[in-house]
Amino acid sequence: MGLFDGTPSGVLSGIVFTTLLVGAAVGDIRHRRIPNRLVAILAVLGVVFSISEAAFIAGFLSGVVGFAVGLACWLPFYLLGWLGAGDVKLFAAAAAWLGPMRALEGAFIAALLGALLAFVWMLRSYGVRNALATLGMAVGSPGMLASGTETARSRRTLPYGVAIALGALYAAWVPGLLFA
């Protein structure tokens, strides 16, 4: 069963969660930015939602540990320069709603979708031949992905917040891919 049950409060919670994530994804597509205010609201409401779903301490811990797991899943990629801080914060905030196990599931789905998005983005930006050559070099030397000037990077950034949002939404609405 999904995270949001059929009760009025469950449906309302699901609408809020979905709306915030869609807003973040749209902002990332349009401006390559995920507003900190949106992320903070998502995180706080995630902990509140988690508390509403269980006893206070258990719910609070689920939200906070979910946030920590979400942060831990994506922080290494930020430190390598492969993701923006907004992407990492967005998933951590969404994971406060999901709890630790669904956060892992959402991160896995987001990684798969992100890889697909990155490949399509490379094909679109560079063409098939250059994209495959770049991908081959990246496999041989992953450090090259974080190189380049800031100007060149800003023109070719990937709205990874879309994959993050979709992974979190999948884990919330259609769980059970990894953990039953």
N, C-alpha and C positions, 0 to 999 in steps of 0.2 A: 504494500500500500504506500502511496505517496506521503510526503511529509505533511501535507495539508488535507485534513479529513473533510468530510462533507458538511460539517457544522458551519453556521454563519461566521463564527470567528475564524475557523480554519480557512474558509473560502476567502474572507477578507484578508487574512494574513498572506495567503497565496497570491492574491492580487497585488498587495503591497510589495512583496518580494519580487514578483515578476516585473512590475512596473519600474522599480528601482534598478533592476539589472538591465532591462531593456533601455532605460534612460542612460545608463552608463555605457552600454554598447553603442548607442546612437551618438553619444558625445565623443566616444573614441573614434568612431568612423569619421565624423564631421570635423573634429578639432584636434584629434590625437591627444586628447586630455580626458581624464576621468576626475571630476571635481572632488576635492577632499570632503566638502560638505556632504555630498551624496554618499560617499563611502562611510563617513562618520554616522550618518543617519541609518544606513544599512546595518552597520555593526551594532549600534545601540539597540535598534529594533530587533536584531537577531538575538541578542542576549535576553531581551524582554520576552520575545517569542519562546525561546528555550525555557525560560522560567515558567511561562504560562502552560507549557506542555508537561511539566513534571513538578515534583516538590521543589521548593525554592533552591535549596543547596544543589540538588542534582541537576536542575535546569540551568542554574548559574554556571556550574562546572561544565556542563555540556556545551554551553555557548562559548565560554572562555577557552576550553580545550579545543573546541572546533576552530575557533579563531587562530589559536596557536598552531594547530595542525595545518590549517590553510596557509598561514604565513610560512611555516617550515617547508611546505611543498614547493613554493615558488621563490622564496628568498635567494636560494643559490643562483637561480637564473638571472635575477636582478644584479647580484654581485658580479656575475660574469659579463654583464652588459647586454644580455639577450632580451630582457624584458624591462619595461618601465616600472617605476615605483607604484604608479597608479594601478597597474595590472595586479601586482602583488597585493596591494592593500584591498583592492576590490574582491579578490578571491578570499582573503582572510575575513573580510566583513561578511561575505556570503556564507562562509563556513561557520560563522557564529549561529546562523540559522540551522545549518545542516547537522552540526555535531561532528565529532571526529571521524566516525566510520563513513558517513555520507560525504564528508569533506574529501577523504581519500578517493572515493568513487568519482566525485566531481572533478578532482584534479586529474585523474586518469582520463576521463572523457575529454576534459579541456585540452589535455596534452595531445590526444589523438586529433581532435578538431583543429587545434593550433598548428600541428604538423601539416595537416591537409591545407589549411588556410595559407600557411607559409609557402607551400609548394605552388599553389595556385597563384599566389602573389608574385612569386619569382617568375613563373611562366609569363604572367601578364606584364611584368616590369622589364624582363630581360629577353623574352623569347625562349623557345624550347632549347636551342643549342647552348646559349649562354647560361641559362638556368641550370641545365644539367652539368655544365662545366663548373659553375660556382658551387653546386651541391657536391660534386666530386672533390673539389679542393677543400670544402668545409669539412668533409668527412676525414680527409687526411690531415687537416690543420684547423681544429675547431676555434683556435684563438683568432683566426682571421675574421670570424663573424663579428667580433667586438672592435675591429679596427676600422679606420676611416675617419674622415673629418666629421665634425658635428653637422656641418651644412649638408654634406652628402647623406648622412644618416637621417636627418630630419625630412629630407625629400622622399626617402624610401622607407619610412616607418610602416610597420604592420599594426593594424588595430587589433592587437591580441586580446583586448578587452571583450571582443565579440566571442572568441573561443572560451574565455573565462566565464562569461555570462551564460553561454549555452551549456557548458559543463556543469555549472552550479544548478541551472534550471533543470537539466536532465536528472541530476542526483536528487533533487527535491521532488519532482513530479513523477519520475519513472525510475525508482531505485531498484536495486537488486542485480545489477550487472555483475558486480564483484562480490558483494556480500548479501546473502539472503536474509 
